[in-house]
Amino acid sequence: MEQMQIPADMQCAIDYGQPELPRAIRELHPVLFKEGDSYCCLLGPDPQAGIFGCGATPGEALTDWDEHLRERMKTPDANDEVAAYVKGVLKDA
């Protein structure tokens, strides 16, 4: 799966080992970044094809991302590379 390259100066540090984070975030390591006044979280090649979430705070962005992940995984398309990647990582974890 291709991951969009986010400039390092936009990325926000996150400790993926925090036990209070949802399992999917701890295992998949989506990129958290600041864009303008918003925080965004992305796993995949771009916001349209990937799993994307936004919020006013890092926590809101992660929560939004996790909700979009759950929706996406309810009925994944057979040709959805991001969903296939998610299934593989979470199955093996």
PDB file of N, CA, C and O in Angstrom, chain B, residues numbered from 101:
ATOM      1  N   MET B 101       0.839  -1.178   0.000  1.00  0.00           N
ATOM      2  CA  MET B 101       0.000   0.000   0.000  1.00  0.00           C
ATOM      3  C   MET B 101       0.887   1.245   0.000  1.00  0.00           C
ATOM      4  O   MET B 101       1.865   1.330   0.743  1.00  0.00           O
ATOM      5  N   GLU B 102       0.532   2.182  -0.829  1.00  0.00           N
ATOM      6  CA  GLU B 102       1.265   3.449  -0.905  1.00  0.00           C
ATOM      7  C   GLU B 102       0.781   4.389   0.192  1.00  0.00           C
ATOM      8  O   GLU B 102      -0.421   4.524   0.420  1.00  0.00           O
ATOM      9  N   GLN B 103       1.728   5.039   0.870  1.00  0.00           N
ATOM     10  CA  GLN B 103       1.404   6.022   1.898  1.00  0.00           C
ATOM     11  C   GLN B 103       1.793   7.401   1.389  1.00  0.00           C
ATOM     12  O   GLN B 103       2.913   7.600   0.920  1.00  0.00           O
ATOM     13  N   MET B 104       0.870   8.355   1.479  1.00  0.00           N
ATOM     14  CA  MET B 104       1.159   9.732   1.071  1.00  0.00           C
ATOM     15  C   MET B 104       2.322  10.281   1.893  1.00  0.00           C
ATOM     16  O   MET B 104       2.374  10.100   3.110  1.00  0.00           O
ATOM     17  N   GLN B 105       3.235  10.941   1.230  1.00  0.00           N
ATOM     18  CA  GLN B 105       4.375  11.551   1.911  1.00  0.00           C
ATOM     19  C   GLN B 105       3.972  12.930   2.427  1.00  0.00           C
ATOM     20  O   GLN B 105       3.728  13.853   1.648  1.00  0.00           O
ATOM     21  N   ILE B 106       3.906  13.052   3.729  1.00  0.00           N
ATOM     22  CA  ILE B 106       3.567  14.313   4.388  1.00  0.00           C
ATOM     23  C   ILE B 106       4.885  14.985   4.787  1.00  0.00           C
ATOM     24  O   ILE B 106       5.724  14.339   5.414  1.00  0.00           O
ATOM     25  N   PRO B 107       5.092  16.254   4.445  1.00  0.00           N
ATOM     26  CA  PRO B 107       6.331  16.927   4.847  1.00  0.00           C
ATOM     27  C   PRO B 107       6.555  16.822   6.358  1.00  0.00           C
ATOM     28  O   PRO B 107       5.620  16.962   7.146  1.00  0.00           O
ATOM     29  N   ALA B 108       7.793  16.578   6.743  1.00  0.00           N
ATOM     30  CA  ALA B 108       8.130  16.372   8.153  1.00  0.00           C
ATOM     31  C   ALA B 108       7.713  17.546   9.030  1.00  0.00           C
ATOM     32  O   ALA B 108       7.321  17.347  10.180  1.00  0.00           O
ATOM     33  N   ASP B 109       7.792  18.766   8.505  1.00  0.00           N
ATOM     34  CA  ASP B 109       7.442  19.927   9.327  1.00  0.00           C
ATOM     35  C   ASP B 109       5.939  20.051   9.578  1.00  0.00           C
ATOM     36  O   ASP B 109       5.520  20.849  10.417  1.00  0.00           O
ATOM     37  N   MET B 110       5.129  19.278   8.866  1.00  0.00           N
ATOM     38  CA  MET B 110       3.678  19.269   9.092  1.00  0.00           C
ATOM     39  C   MET B 110       3.264  18.136  10.034  1.00  0.00           C
ATOM     40  O   MET B 110       2.197  18.197  10.644  1.00  0.00           O
ATOM     41  N   GLN B 111       4.100  17.106  10.155  1.00  0.00           N
ATOM     42  CA  GLN B 111       3.749  15.936  10.949  1.00  0.00           C
ATOM     43  C   GLN B 111       3.777  16.245  12.441  1.00  0.00           C
ATOM     44  O   GLN B 111       4.579  17.052  12.912  1.00  0.00           O
ATOM     45  N   CYS B 112       2.889  15.588  13.167  1.00  0.00           N
ATOM     46  CA  CYS B 112       2.811  15.716  14.617  1.00  0.00           C
ATOM     47  C   CYS B 112       3.265  14.399  15.234  1.00  0.00           C
ATOM     48  O   CYS B 112       2.864  13.323  14.789  1.00  0.00           O
ATOM     49  N   ALA B 113       4.088  14.493  16.241  1.00  0.00           N
ATOM     50  CA  ALA B 113       4.563  13.288  16.920  1.00  0.00           C
ATOM     51  C   ALA B 113       3.406  12.635  17.670  1.00  0.00           C
ATOM     52  O   ALA B 113       2.559  13.308  18.257  1.00  0.00           O
ATOM     53  N   ILE B 114       3.397  11.324  17.632  1.00  0.00           N
ATOM     54  CA  ILE B 114       2.381  10.571  18.368  1.00  0.00           C
ATOM     55  C   ILE B 114       3.025   9.300  18.904  1.00  0.00           C
ATOM     56  O   ILE B 114       3.793   8.640  18.205  1.00  0.00           O
ATOM     57  N   ASP B 115       2.707   8.967  20.139  1.00  0.00           N
ATOM     58  CA  ASP B 115       3.207   7.743  20.750  1.00  0.00           C
ATOM     59  C   ASP B 115       2.189   6.643  20.475  1.00  0.00           C
ATOM     60  O   ASP B 115       1.167   6.543  21.153  1.00  0.00           O
ATOM     61  N   TYR B 116       2.482   5.820  19.470  1.00  0.00           N
ATOM     62  CA  TYR B 116       1.553   4.765  19.081  1.00  0.00           C
ATOM     63  C   TYR B 116       1.453   3.655  20.122  1.00  0.00           C
ATOM     64  O   TYR B 116       0.615   2.763  19.990  1.00  0.00           O
ATOM     65  N   GLY B 117       2.288   3.694  21.145  1.00  0.00           N
ATOM     66  CA  GLY B 117       2.230   2.687  22.195  1.00  0.00           C
ATOM     67  C   GLY B 117       1.266   3.022  23.317  1.00  0.00           C
ATOM     68  O   GLY B 117       1.113   2.234  24.250  1.00  0.00           O
ATOM     69  N   GLN B 118       0.609   4.180  23.246  1.00  0.00           N
ATOM     70  CA  GLN B 118      -0.324   4.570  24.302  1.00  0.00           C
ATOM     71  C   GLN B 118      -1.480   3.567  24.371  1.00  0.00           C
ATOM     72  O   GLN B 118      -2.192   3.383  23.384  1.00  0.00           O
ATOM     73  N   PRO B 119      -1.674   2.924  25.516  1.00  0.00           N
ATOM     74  CA  PRO B 119      -2.727   1.909  25.608  1.00  0.00           C
ATOM     75  C   PRO B 119      -4.141   2.458  25.417  1.00  0.00           C
ATOM     76  O   PRO B 119      -5.047   1.704  25.063  1.00  0.00           O
ATOM     77  N   GLU B 120      -4.345   3.769  25.648  1.00  0.00           N
ATOM     78  CA  GLU B 120      -5.698   4.325  25.493  1.00  0.00           C
ATOM     79  C   GLU B 120      -6.071   4.570  24.032  1.00  0.00           C
ATOM     80  O   GLU B 120      -7.237   4.825  23.733  1.00  0.00           O
ATOM     81  N   LEU B 121      -5.107   4.497  23.124  1.00  0.00           N
ATOM     82  CA  LEU B 121      -5.426   4.640  21.699  1.00  0.00           C
ATOM     83  C   LEU B 121      -6.156   3.396  21.201  1.00  0.00           C
ATOM     84  O   LEU B 121      -5.891   2.293  21.679  1.00  0.00           O
ATOM     85  N   PRO B 122      -7.064   3.557  20.254  1.00  0.00           N
ATOM     86  CA  PRO B 122      -7.705   2.383  19.657  1.00  0.00           C
ATOM     87  C   PRO B 122      -6.653   1.449  19.046  1.00  0.00           C
ATOM     88  O   PRO B 122      -5.626   1.903  18.542  1.00  0.00           O
ATOM     89  N   ARG B 123      -6.917   0.169  19.096  1.00  0.00           N
ATOM     90  CA  ARG B 123      -5.984  -0.841  18.584  1.00  0.00           C
ATOM     91  C   ARG B 123      -5.573  -0.548  17.148  1.00  0.00           C
ATOM     92  O   ARG B 123      -4.399  -0.682  16.804  1.00  0.00           O
ATOM     93  N   ALA B 124      -6.523  -0.152  16.307  1.00  0.00           N
ATOM     94  CA  ALA B 124      -6.217   0.096  14.899  1.00  0.00           C
ATOM     95  C   ALA B 124      -5.171   1.199  14.748  1.00  0.00           C
ATOM     96  O   ALA B 124      -4.295   1.096  13.890  1.00  0.00           O
ATOM     97  N   ILE B 125      -5.243   2.237  15.553  1.00  0.00           N
ATOM     98  CA  ILE B 125      -4.257   3.318  15.476  1.00  0.00           C
ATOM     99  C   ILE B 125      -2.902   2.819  15.962  1.00  0.00           C
ATOM    100  O   ILE B 125      -1.874   3.133  15.363  1.00  0.00           O
ATOM    101  N   ARG B 126      -2.894   2.042  17.046  1.00  0.00           N
ATOM    102  CA  ARG B 126      -1.630   1.503  17.567  1.00  0.00           C
ATOM    103  C   ARG B 126      -0.949   0.587  16.555  1.00  0.00           C
ATOM    104  O   ARG B 126       0.279   0.575  16.467  1.00  0.00           O
ATOM    105  N   GLU B 127      -1.720  -0.175  15.795  1.00  0.00           N
ATOM    106  CA  GLU B 127      -1.155  -1.153  14.861  1.00  0.00           C
ATOM    107  C   GLU B 127      -0.866  -0.580  13.476  1.00  0.00           C
ATOM    108  O   GLU B 127       0.124  -0.957  12.849  1.00  0.00           O
ATOM    109  N   LEU B 128      -1.713   0.323  12.993  1.00  0.00           N
ATOM    110  CA  LEU B 128      -1.603   0.808  11.612  1.00  0.00           C
ATOM    111  C   LEU B 128      -0.738   2.061  11.460  1.00  0.00           C
ATOM    112  O   LEU B 128      -0.250   2.347  10.366  1.00  0.00           O
ATOM    113  N   HIS B 129      -0.548   2.802  12.539  1.00  0.00           N
ATOM    114  CA  HIS B 129       0.289   4.008  12.536  1.00  0.00           C
ATOM    115  C   HIS B 129      -0.088   5.011  11.443  1.00  0.00           C
ATOM    116  O   HIS B 129       0.762   5.366  10.626  1.00  0.00           O
ATOM    117  N   PRO B 130      -1.337   5.474  11.407  1.00  0.00           N
ATOM    118  CA  PRO B 130      -1.672   6.525  10.441  1.00  0.00           C
ATOM    119  C   PRO B 130      -0.858   7.785  10.754  1.00  0.00           C
ATOM    120  O   PRO B 130      -0.467   8.007  11.901  1.00  0.00           O
ATOM    121  N   VAL B 131      -0.609   8.596   9.745  1.00  0.00           N
ATOM    122  CA  VAL B 131       0.181   9.818   9.922  1.00  0.00           C
ATOM    123  C   VAL B 131      -0.722  10.938  10.436  1.00  0.00           C
ATOM    124  O   VAL B 131      -1.768  11.224   9.853  1.00  0.00           O
ATOM    125  N   LEU B 132      -0.309  11.558  11.519  1.00  0.00           N
ATOM    126  CA  LEU B 132      -1.027  12.696  12.093  1.00  0.00           C
ATOM    127  C   LEU B 132      -0.270  13.960  11.695  1.00  0.00           C
ATOM    128  O   LEU B 132       0.945  14.047  11.872  1.00  0.00           O
ATOM    129  N   PHE B 133      -1.000  14.941  11.155  1.00  0.00           N
ATOM    130  CA  PHE B 133      -0.338  16.167  10.720  1.00  0.00           C
ATOM    131  C   PHE B 133      -1.257  17.368  10.884  1.00  0.00           C
ATOM    132  O   PHE B 133      -2.477  17.235  10.985  1.00  0.00           O
ATOM    133  N   LYS B 134      -0.641  18.540  10.908  1.00  0.00           N
ATOM    134  CA  LYS B 134      -1.394  19.792  11.045  1.00  0.00           C
ATOM    135  C   LYS B 134      -1.462  20.462   9.688  1.00  0.00           C
ATOM    136  O   LYS B 134      -0.455  20.626   8.999  1.00  0.00           O
ATOM    137  N   GLU B 135      -2.679  20.847   9.319  1.00  0.00           N
ATOM    138  CA  GLU B 135      -2.890  21.555   8.061  1.00  0.00           C
ATOM    139  C   GLU B 135      -3.775  22.761   8.355  1.00  0.00           C
ATOM    140  O   GLU B 135      -4.968  22.614   8.622  1.00  0.00           O
ATOM    141  N   GLY B 136      -3.188  23.944   8.304  1.00  0.00           N
ATOM    142  CA  GLY B 136      -3.935  25.146   8.667  1.00  0.00           C
ATOM    143  C   GLY B 136      -4.295  25.103  10.138  1.00  0.00           C
ATOM    144  O   GLY B 136      -3.429  24.913  10.993  1.00  0.00           O
ATOM    145  N   ASP B 137      -5.586  25.281  10.436  1.00  0.00           N
ATOM    146  CA  ASP B 137      -6.061  25.244  11.818  1.00  0.00           C
ATOM    147  C   ASP B 137      -6.530  23.863  12.243  1.00  0.00           C
ATOM    148  O   ASP B 137      -6.979  23.687  13.375  1.00  0.00           O
ATOM    149  N   SER B 138      -6.433  22.887  11.358  1.00  0.00           N
ATOM    150  CA  SER B 138      -6.941  21.547  11.640  1.00  0.00           C
ATOM    151  C   SER B 138      -5.814  20.538  11.792  1.00  0.00           C
ATOM    152  O   SER B 138      -4.706  20.717  11.286  1.00  0.00           O
ATOM    153  N   TYR B 139      -6.142  19.477  12.506  1.00  0.00           N
ATOM    154  CA  TYR B 139      -5.265  18.311  12.576  1.00  0.00           C
ATOM    155  C   TYR B 139      -5.896  17.245  11.700  1.00  0.00           C
ATOM    156  O   TYR B 139      -7.117  17.085  11.684  1.00  0.00           O
ATOM    157  N   CYS B 140      -5.064  16.521  10.977  1.00  0.00           N
ATOM    158  CA  CYS B 140      -5.558  15.492  10.069  1.00  0.00           C
ATOM    159  C   CYS B 140      -4.800  14.199  10.309  1.00  0.00           C
ATOM    160  O   CYS B 140      -3.670  14.205  10.797  1.00  0.00           O
ATOM    161  N   CYS B 141      -5.430  13.109   9.964  1.00  0.00           N
ATOM    162  CA  CYS B 141      -4.857  11.786  10.152  1.00  0.00           C
ATOM    163  C   CYS B 141      -5.123  11.003   8.872  1.00  0.00           C
ATOM    164  O   CYS B 141      -6.252  10.986   8.381  1.00  0.00           O
ATOM    165  N   LEU B 142      -4.091  10.353   8.326  1.00  0.00           N
ATOM    166  CA  LEU B 142      -4.225   9.685   7.033  1.00  0.00           C
ATOM    167  C   LEU B 142      -3.457   8.379   6.995  1.00  0.00           C
ATOM    168  O   LEU B 142      -2.322   8.288   7.464  1.00  0.00           O
ATOM    169  N   LEU B 143      -4.097   7.376   6.430  1.00  0.00           N
ATOM    170  CA  LEU B 143      -3.447   6.119   6.062  1.00  0.00           C
ATOM    171  C   LEU B 143      -3.805   5.881   4.609  1.00  0.00           C
ATOM    172  O   LEU B 143      -4.973   5.674   4.280  1.00  0.00           O
ATOM    173  N   GLY B 144      -2.816   5.908   3.744  1.00  0.00           N
ATOM    174  CA  GLY B 144      -3.077   5.669   2.334  1.00  0.00           C
ATOM    175  C   GLY B 144      -2.433   6.700   1.436  1.00  0.00           C
ATOM    176  O   GLY B 144      -1.729   7.594   1.906  1.00  0.00           O
ATOM    177  N   PRO B 145      -2.676   6.574   0.130  1.00  0.00           N
ATOM    178  CA  PRO B 145      -1.988   7.403  -0.855  1.00  0.00           C
ATOM    179  C   PRO B 145      -2.436   8.862  -0.896  1.00  0.00           C
ATOM    180  O   PRO B 145      -1.662   9.729  -1.302  1.00  0.00           O
ATOM    181  N   ASP B 146      -3.664   9.148  -0.486  1.00  0.00           N
ATOM    182  CA  ASP B 146      -4.188  10.514  -0.476  1.00  0.00           C
ATOM    183  C   ASP B 146      -5.496  10.506   0.309  1.00  0.00           C
ATOM    184  O   ASP B 146      -6.033   9.435   0.594  1.00  0.00           O
ATOM    185  N   PRO B 147      -6.023  11.691   0.665  1.00  0.00           N
ATOM    186  CA  PRO B 147      -7.253  11.726   1.465  1.00  0.00           C
ATOM    187  C   PRO B 147      -8.464  11.077   0.789  1.00  0.00           C
ATOM    188  O   PRO B 147      -9.358  10.589   1.480  1.00  0.00           O
ATOM    189  N   GLN B 148      -8.509  11.062  -0.535  1.00  0.00           N
ATOM    190  CA  GLN B 148      -9.662  10.482  -1.227  1.00  0.00           C
ATOM    191  C   GLN B 148      -9.607   8.948  -1.236  1.00  0.00           C
ATOM    192  O   GLN B 148     -10.615   8.296  -0.964  1.00  0.00           O
ATOM    193  N   ALA B 149      -8.466   8.381  -1.539  1.00  0.00           N
ATOM    194  CA  ALA B 149      -8.341   6.921  -1.627  1.00  0.00           C
ATOM    195  C   ALA B 149      -8.005   6.286  -0.287  1.00  0.00           C
ATOM    196  O   ALA B 149      -8.284   5.107  -0.068  1.00  0.00           O
ATOM    197  N   GLY B 150      -7.409   7.059   0.607  1.00  0.00           N
ATOM    198  CA  GLY B 150      -7.008   6.521   1.896  1.00  0.00           C
ATOM    199  C   GLY B 150      -8.102   6.650   2.938  1.00  0.00           C
ATOM    200  O   GLY B 150      -9.240   7.009   2.636  1.00  0.00           O
ATOM    201  N   ILE B 151      -7.730   6.350   4.163  1.00  0.00           N
ATOM    202  CA  ILE B 151      -8.628   6.540   5.302  1.00  0.00           C
ATOM    203  C   ILE B 151      -8.171   7.839   5.956  1.00  0.00           C
ATOM    204  O   ILE B 151      -7.011   7.978   6.345  1.00  0.00           O
ATOM    205  N   PHE B 152      -9.099   8.790   6.072  1.00  0.00           N
ATOM    206  CA  PHE B 152      -8.761  10.162   6.436  1.00  0.00           C
ATOM    207  C   PHE B 152      -9.683  10.654   7.533  1.00  0.00           C
ATOM    208  O   PHE B 152     -10.882  10.373   7.521  1.00  0.00           O
ATOM    209  N   GLY B 153      -9.125  11.387   8.478  1.00  0.00           N
ATOM    210  CA  GLY B 153      -9.922  12.007   9.524  1.00  0.00           C
ATOM    211  C   GLY B 153      -9.348  13.364   9.874  1.00  0.00           C
ATOM    212  O   GLY B 153      -8.150  13.595   9.709  1.00  0.00           O
ATOM    213  N   CYS B 154     -10.188  14.260  10.356  1.00  0.00           N
ATOM    214  CA  CYS B 154      -9.748  15.613  10.735  1.00  0.00           C
ATOM    215  C   CYS B 154     -10.450  16.043  12.012  1.00  0.00           C
ATOM    216  O   CYS B 154     -11.495  15.509  12.382  1.00  0.00           O
ATOM    217  N   GLY B 155      -9.848  17.023  12.676  1.00  0.00           N
ATOM    218  CA  GLY B 155     -10.457  17.594  13.862  1.00  0.00           C
ATOM    219  C   GLY B 155      -9.704  18.823  14.314  1.00  0.00           C
ATOM    220  O   GLY B 155      -8.646  19.149  13.776  1.00  0.00           O
ATOM    221  N   ALA B 156     -10.251  19.507  15.306  1.00  0.00           N
ATOM    222  CA  ALA B 156      -9.635  20.722  15.836  1.00  0.00           C
ATOM    223  C   ALA B 156      -8.443  20.412  16.735  1.00  0.00           C
ATOM    224  O   ALA B 156      -7.608  21.280  16.986  1.00  0.00           O
ATOM    225  N   THR B 157      -8.364  19.176  17.217  1.00  0.00           N
ATOM    226  CA  THR B 157      -7.263  18.741  18.079  1.00  0.00           C
ATOM    227  C   THR B 157      -6.723  17.417  17.547  1.00  0.00           C
ATOM    228  O   THR B 157      -7.394  16.752  16.757  1.00  0.00           O
ATOM    229  N   PRO B 158      -5.522  17.023  17.968  1.00  0.00           N
ATOM    230  CA  PRO B 158      -5.022  15.715  17.549  1.00  0.00           C
ATOM    231  C   PRO B 158      -5.967  14.578  17.955  1.00  0.00           C
ATOM    232  O   PRO B 158      -6.191  13.648  17.179  1.00  0.00           O
ATOM    233  N   GLY B 159      -6.512  14.652  19.156  1.00  0.00           N
ATOM    234  CA  GLY B 159      -7.428  13.612  19.615  1.00  0.00           C
ATOM    235  C   GLY B 159      -8.680  13.516  18.764  1.00  0.00           C
ATOM    236  O   GLY B 159      -9.145  12.418  18.458  1.00  0.00           O
ATOM    237  N   GLU B 160      -9.227  14.665  18.380  1.00  0.00           N
ATOM    238  CA  GLU B 160     -10.416  14.666  17.516  1.00  0.00           C
ATOM    239  C   GLU B 160     -10.090  14.079  16.146  1.00  0.00           C
ATOM    240  O   GLU B 160     -10.899  13.347  15.575  1.00  0.00           O
ATOM    241  N   ALA B 161      -8.916  14.395  15.619  1.00  0.00           N
ATOM    242  CA  ALA B 161      -8.519  13.854  14.315  1.00  0.00           C
ATOM    243  C   ALA B 161      -8.373  12.336  14.381  1.00  0.00           C
ATOM    244  O   ALA B 161      -8.798  11.632  13.466  1.00  0.00           O
ATOM    245  N   LEU B 162      -7.777  11.832  15.454  1.00  0.00           N
ATOM    246  CA  LEU B 162      -7.613  10.381  15.605  1.00  0.00           C
ATOM    247  C   LEU B 162      -8.963   9.691  15.764  1.00  0.00           C
ATOM    248  O   LEU B 162      -9.183   8.621  15.196  1.00  0.00           O
ATOM    249  N   THR B 163      -9.863  10.292  16.529  1.00  0.00           N
ATOM    250  CA  THR B 163     -11.200   9.719  16.708  1.00  0.00           C
ATOM    251  C   THR B 163     -11.959   9.700  15.389  1.00  0.00           C
ATOM    252  O   THR B 163     -12.600   8.703  15.057  1.00  0.00           O
ATOM    253  N   ASP B 164     -11.892  10.793  14.636  1.00  0.00           N
ATOM    254  CA  ASP B 164     -12.557  10.869  13.337  1.00  0.00           C
ATOM    255  C   ASP B 164     -11.978   9.823  12.382  1.00  0.00           C
ATOM    256  O   ASP B 164     -12.721   9.163  11.656  1.00  0.00           O
ATOM    257  N   TRP B 165     -10.658   9.675  12.386  1.00  0.00           N
ATOM    258  CA  TRP B 165     -10.002   8.675  11.541  1.00  0.00           C
ATOM    259  C   TRP B 165     -10.489   7.268  11.898  1.00  0.00           C
ATOM    260  O   TRP B 165     -10.808   6.473  11.014  1.00  0.00           O
ATOM    261  N   ASP B 166     -10.544   6.970  13.194  1.00  0.00           N
ATOM    262  CA  ASP B 166     -10.973   5.640  13.637  1.00  0.00           C
ATOM    263  C   ASP B 166     -12.415   5.363  13.213  1.00  0.00           C
ATOM    264  O   ASP B 166     -12.739   4.240  12.828  1.00  0.00           O
ATOM    265  N   GLU B 167     -13.282   6.376  13.281  1.00  0.00           N
ATOM    266  CA  GLU B 167     -14.672   6.207  12.838  1.00  0.00           C
ATOM    267  C   GLU B 167     -14.736   5.946  11.332  1.00  0.00           C
ATOM    268  O   GLU B 167     -15.501   5.096  10.877  1.00  0.00           O
ATOM    269  N   HIS B 168     -13.924   6.686  10.555  1.00  0.00           N
ATOM    270  CA  HIS B 168     -13.900   6.456   9.104  1.00  0.00           C
ATOM    271  C   HIS B 168     -13.335   5.074   8.768  1.00  0.00           C
ATOM    272  O   HIS B 168     -13.788   4.427   7.824  1.00  0.00           O
ATOM    273  N   LEU B 169     -12.357   4.631   9.533  1.00  0.00           N
ATOM    274  CA  LEU B 169     -11.821   3.277   9.344  1.00  0.00           C
ATOM    275  C   LEU B 169     -12.921   2.238   9.548  1.00  0.00           C
ATOM    276  O   LEU B 169     -13.088   1.338   8.725  1.00  0.00           O
ATOM    277  N   ARG B 170     -13.660   2.361  10.629  1.00  0.00           N
ATOM    278  CA  ARG B 170     -14.725   1.385  10.920  1.00  0.00           C
ATOM    279  C   ARG B 170     -15.778   1.368   9.809  1.00  0.00           C
ATOM    280  O   ARG B 170     -16.235   0.302   9.396  1.00  0.00           O
ATOM    281  N   GLU B 171     -16.159   2.553   9.328  1.00  0.00           N
ATOM    282  CA  GLU B 171     -17.132   2.624   8.226  1.00  0.00           C
ATOM    283  C   GLU B 171     -16.585   1.959   6.966  1.00  0.00           C
ATOM    284  O   GLU B 171     -17.284   1.187   6.310  1.00  0.00           O
ATOM    285  N   ARG B 172     -15.348   2.259   6.639  1.00  0.00           N
ATOM    286  CA  ARG B 172     -14.712   1.724   5.426  1.00  0.00           C
ATOM    287  C   ARG B 172     -14.634   0.205   5.473  1.00  0.00           C
ATOM    288  O   ARG B 172     -14.814  -0.461   4.454  1.00  0.00           O
ATOM    289  N   MET B 173     -14.368  -0.341   6.647  1.00  0.00           N
ATOM    290  CA  MET B 173     -14.165  -1.781   6.764  1.00  0.00           C
ATOM    291  C   MET B 173     -15.475  -2.563   6.838  1.00  0.00           C
ATOM    292  O   MET B 173     -15.456  -3.792   6.764  1.00  0.00           O
ATOM    293  N   LYS B 174     -16.607  -1.881   6.982  1.00  0.00           N
ATOM    294  CA  LYS B 174     -17.900  -2.579   6.995  1.00  0.00           C
ATOM    295  C   LYS B 174     -18.187  -3.232   5.653  1.00  0.00           C
ATOM    296  O   LYS B 174     -18.660  -4.367   5.603  1.00  0.00           O
ATOM    297  N   THR B 175     -17.905  -2.527   4.570  1.00  0.00           N
ATOM    298  CA  THR B 175     -18.172  -3.052   3.226  1.00  0.00           C
ATOM    299  C   THR B 175     -17.023  -2.681   2.289  1.00  0.00           C
ATOM    300  O   THR B 175     -17.198  -1.868   1.381  1.00  0.00           O
ATOM    301  N   PRO B 176     -15.846  -3.276   2.507  1.00  0.00           N
ATOM    302  CA  PRO B 176     -14.706  -2.924   1.657  1.00  0.00           C
ATOM    303  C   PRO B 176     -14.864  -3.460   0.240  1.00  0.00           C
ATOM    304  O   PRO B 176     -15.365  -4.564   0.029  1.00  0.00           O
ATOM    305  N   ASP B 177     -14.432  -2.669  -0.711  1.00  0.00           N
ATOM    306  CA  ASP B 177     -14.425  -3.068  -2.116  1.00  0.00           C
ATOM    307  C   ASP B 177     -13.318  -4.103  -2.317  1.00  0.00           C
ATOM    308  O   ASP B 177     -12.268  -4.015  -1.681  1.00  0.00           O
ATOM    309  N   ALA B 178     -13.540  -5.067  -3.183  1.00  0.00           N
ATOM    310  CA  ALA B 178     -12.550  -6.116  -3.437  1.00  0.00           C
ATOM    311  C   ALA B 178     -11.237  -5.552  -3.975  1.00  0.00           C
ATOM    312  O   ALA B 178     -10.187  -6.167  -3.791  1.00  0.00           O
ATOM    313  N   ASN B 179     -11.275  -4.402  -4.631  1.00  0.00           N
ATOM    314  CA  ASN B 179     -10.072  -3.791  -5.201  1.00  0.00           C
ATOM    315  C   ASN B 179      -9.486  -2.687  -4.323  1.00  0.00           C
ATOM    316  O   ASN B 179      -8.623  -1.935  -4.775  1.00  0.00           O
ATOM    317  N   ASP B 180      -9.936  -2.583  -3.095  1.00  0.00           N
ATOM    318  CA  ASP B 180      -9.503  -1.528  -2.175  1.00  0.00           C
ATOM    319  C   ASP B 180      -8.182  -1.938  -1.512  1.00  0.00           C
ATOM    320  O   ASP B 180      -8.175  -2.741  -0.580  1.00  0.00           O
ATOM    321  N   GLU B 181      -7.070  -1.385  -1.997  1.00  0.00           N
ATOM    322  CA  GLU B 181      -5.749  -1.736  -1.471  1.00  0.00           C
ATOM    323  C   GLU B 181      -5.584  -1.337  -0.010  1.00  0.00           C
ATOM    324  O   GLU B 181      -4.955  -2.061   0.762  1.00  0.00           O
ATOM    325  N   VAL B 182      -6.138  -0.205   0.370  1.00  0.00           N
ATOM    326  CA  VAL B 182      -6.007   0.256   1.750  1.00  0.00           C
ATOM    327  C   VAL B 182      -6.751  -0.693   2.687  1.00  0.00           C
ATOM    328  O   VAL B 182      -6.222  -1.068   3.734  1.00  0.00           O
ATOM    329  N   ALA B 183      -7.967  -1.083   2.324  1.00  0.00           N
ATOM    330  CA  ALA B 183      -8.738  -2.018   3.151  1.00  0.00           C
ATOM    331  C   ALA B 183      -8.032  -3.367   3.246  1.00  0.00           C
ATOM    332  O   ALA B 183      -8.020  -3.982   4.312  1.00  0.00           O
ATOM    333  N   ALA B 184      -7.448  -3.829   2.155  1.00  0.00           N
ATOM    334  CA  ALA B 184      -6.713  -5.099   2.171  1.00  0.00           C
ATOM    335  C   ALA B 184      -5.510  -4.999   3.110  1.00  0.00           C
ATOM    336  O   ALA B 184      -5.221  -5.937   3.853  1.00  0.00           O
ATOM    337  N   TYR B 185      -4.819  -3.877   3.076  1.00  0.00           N
ATOM    338  CA  TYR B 185      -3.680  -3.655   3.971  1.00  0.00           C
ATOM    339  C   TYR B 185      -4.144  -3.681   5.432  1.00  0.00           C
ATOM    340  O   TYR B 185      -3.529  -4.335   6.274  1.00  0.00           O
ATOM    341  N   VAL B 186      -5.232  -2.966   5.722  1.00  0.00           N
ATOM    342  CA  VAL B 186      -5.770  -2.920   7.084  1.00  0.00           C
ATOM    343  C   VAL B 186      -6.112  -4.327   7.560  1.00  0.00           C
ATOM    344  O   VAL B 186      -5.738  -4.713   8.667  1.00  0.00           O
ATOM    345  N   LYS B 187      -6.817  -5.093   6.737  1.00  0.00           N
ATOM    346  CA  LYS B 187      -7.184  -6.467   7.114  1.00  0.00           C
ATOM    347  C   LYS B 187      -5.953  -7.293   7.435  1.00  0.00           C
ATOM    348  O   LYS B 187      -5.921  -8.005   8.438  1.00  0.00           O
ATOM    349  N   GLY B 188      -4.940  -7.199   6.583  1.00  0.00           N
ATOM    350  CA  GLY B 188      -3.721  -7.977   6.785  1.00  0.00           C
ATOM    351  C   GLY B 188      -2.991  -7.613   8.063  1.00  0.00           C
ATOM    352  O   GLY B 188      -2.557  -8.497   8.802  1.00  0.00           O
ATOM    353  N   VAL B 189      -2.850  -6.330   8.333  1.00  0.00           N
ATOM    354  CA  VAL B 189      -2.128  -5.887   9.528  1.00  0.00           C
ATOM    355  C   VAL B 189      -2.896  -6.254  10.791  1.00  0.00           C
ATOM    356  O   VAL B 189      -2.311  -6.778  11.739  1.00  0.00           O
ATOM    357  N   LEU B 190      -4.188  -5.989  10.816  1.00  0.00           N
ATOM    358  CA  LEU B 190      -4.965  -6.251  12.029  1.00  0.00           C
ATOM    359  C   LEU B 190      -5.166  -7.741  12.265  1.00  0.00           C
ATOM    360  O   LEU B 190      -5.286  -8.176  13.411  1.00  0.00           O
ATOM    361  N   LYS B 191      -5.203  -8.521  11.202  1.00  0.00           N
ATOM    362  CA  LYS B 191      -5.333  -9.974  11.350  1.00  0.00           C
ATOM    363  C   LYS B 191      -4.082 -10.557  11.994  1.00  0.00           C
ATOM    364  O   LYS B 191      -4.168 -11.463  12.823  1.00  0.00           O
ATOM    365  N   ASP B 192      -2.919 -10.037  11.609  1.00  0.00           N
ATOM    366  CA  ASP B 192      -1.650 -10.561  12.100  1.00  0.00           C
ATOM    367  C   ASP B 192      -1.258 -10.014  13.468  1.00  0.00           C
ATOM    368  O   ASP B 192      -0.346 -10.534  14.111  1.00  0.00           O
ATOM    369  N   ALA B 193      -1.939  -8.972  13.907  1.00  0.00           N
ATOM    370  CA  ALA B 193      -1.552  -8.328  15.176  1.00  0.00           C
ATOM    371  C   ALA B 193      -2.127  -9.056  16.370  1.00  0.00           C
ATOM    372  O   ALA B 193      -1.900  -8.649  17.510  1.00  0.00           O
TER     373      ALA B 193
END
